[in-house]
């Protein structure tokens, strides 16, 4: 399962999303042999590679229970989008740019809040029974099917908090977390549980 979050500089919104998703996946898959089947990345359309997370975004992330240590921004490339099973951007403009780079990714590219809304409309029957390696791409197909007839809205965008007060970063991180949580619950629930090792007698 390969998930890619995309924003502008990859130091606030997509960085927070990557680290939250990584934390939640590790928690939900702690006792699953599928834990190593998840790869979560983020990138920025105008990122300066190697930059650390914005300090205010990092502080907001810590309050949400995740860890910014060691994060380094990376630049978005078409190859990253092509390799991902699910591409989640922070705005509609970013979604458009990601699709210009990878036109074949239409059925698996959404804004984060759009995907969260579509999750409530989509047919999720049997999805939780799929192995993790197939689940994200299949979720994308079902979200895309639910997208038919749904108009886009300003609520599909999460605004960039860069340069704003710490309270704005906290608000934006909260929006990211609220949209991501239901998607994480669907994506990171394993059907396989690691059995405890037998005890020698």
N, C-alpha and C positions, 0 to 999 in steps of 0.2 A: 504494500500500500504506500503510494507516494503522494503526499499532499504538499501543495505549494501556496503560500500566502504572498500577496503582492501589494505593495503600496508605492509611495514616491521615493523616500530616502532609505527605507528599510531600517529605521532607527526608532520608530514609534509604533504605529499600528500593526504592521505585519510582523514586526519583531515580537511585540506582545502576544500576538496570535500564535506565532510559532512556539514560543516558550510555554504558553498556557496549554496548547495542544500536546506538547511533549510531556508536560507534567501530568496531565490528565490521562494520556495514553499509558504512561508508566504506572500510574495508580490502578487503572482499570485492568491492565494486562499483567500485573505483578505476578500472578500465579498461572499464567498461560504460556504454553510453548510457542504461541504466535507473537509474543512480545517483540521479537527481533524482526518481524515482518513489516514493521511500520517505519517509514522514513518521512520526517516532517521538516520542511525547509521554508525559507522566506527569501524575498528579493525585492529590490527597489528599482523602479523604472529610471530613476535618476540617482541611484545610490553611489556613494563613494565607498568602494570596497575596503573593508577592514575597520570601518568606524564602529565604535561601541554604541550600545543603546543610549538614547537620550537619557540624561540623569532623571528627569521628571517622569519619563515613561518607565524607567527602571524602578523608581520608587513606587509607582502605581502598580507595577507588576508584582513587586514584593508583597504589597498589601493584599493582592489576590492569591497569594500563596505559591508563587512561582519564583524562578531564580534567573536574573539577568547576567550572572557572572560568565565571562568568556564569550559573550555574544559578539559577532562581527558581521557587519553589513556585507551584502553581496549584491552585485548588479544583475538585474533581470536579463535573461537571454531566451531566445526562442527554444533552445535545447532544453532548458529547465521546464518550460511549459509543455513541450512535446513529451517529456518523460513523465510528467505528473499525471496521476489518475484523476485528480481534482485540483483545479486552480481557483483560489478564492481571493478576489481583489477587494479593496476597501471602497472603491467608487466605480460608477458606471464608466467614466472616462478611462480608468485603468483597465477595466474589463475590455473595453474597445481596443485599447492599445495592445493588450495581451493577445487578443484575437487577431489583430493585424499581423502580429509576429507568428501566430500559430492558428491559421484559419480552420484547421481540422479539429481544433479543440472546442468548438462551439458547445457541444453537448456535455462538456465537463468544466466549463468556465462560467463562474457566477460572481457577483459581489457576495461578501460574507452575509450581509443582512438579507439579501435576496434569497440566498440558499436557506437561511433559517426560516424565512417565511414560506418558501416552497415546500420545506419539510413537512409543514402542517397540511399541505394540500396533496402531497404525493402519496402514491400507493407504495407502502413499505412492506407489503406482504412477503414473508420469507427472506427478507433482506438480512436479518440477524442470523440466519442459518448459513449464510455464505461465508467461506473462509475470508480472512482479512485481506488476502492478496487480491481478491476479486470484488470486495465490497465497495470500495470508494468509487471505482469506475461505474459499477452498476447503480450506485446511489446517484451519480451524475446523470445517468440516463433517465432515471425516474424523476429527478428534479427537473430535467429538461422537458420531459413529457408534461409535467405539471405547470410548466411555464407558459404553455399555449394559452393565449387569451388574457394573460395577466399583464396589465400595464406596468411599466416601470414607474418608480416614484422617488421623490427626494429621500425617502426613508431607506432606499437601497444604498445610500452613500453614508460613510462614516468620515467626517471631516478631519483634516490634518491638524493635529494639535501643536505642531512644531512652532516654537517661539512663543507659545501661550503660557499662561500661569499654570502652576502645578495642579490646581483644581480642575483645569480643562483636561489635562492629561489623565487625571483620575476618572473624569466623566467619560472620556473616550475609551479608556481601558475597560471601564465597566460596560460600555456598549459592545466592545469586542467580545468580552467574556459572555455577555448575555446571549449574543448571537451564536457564539461558538459552542456553548455548553450542550444544547440539544443535538447539534451535529456530532459532537464528540461522543455523546451517549450512544448514538447509532453506529458510529464508525469503529469505536474502540471496545465494544462488548464482544468478547471472544466466546465461541461455542466450544472451545477446548480448554480444559483445566488441567494444569500440571498435577499429576498425582504425586502424593508424597512418596519419598523413597521407602522401600520396605525396611523394617527394623529387624536387624539380625537377632536371632534367638539362640 
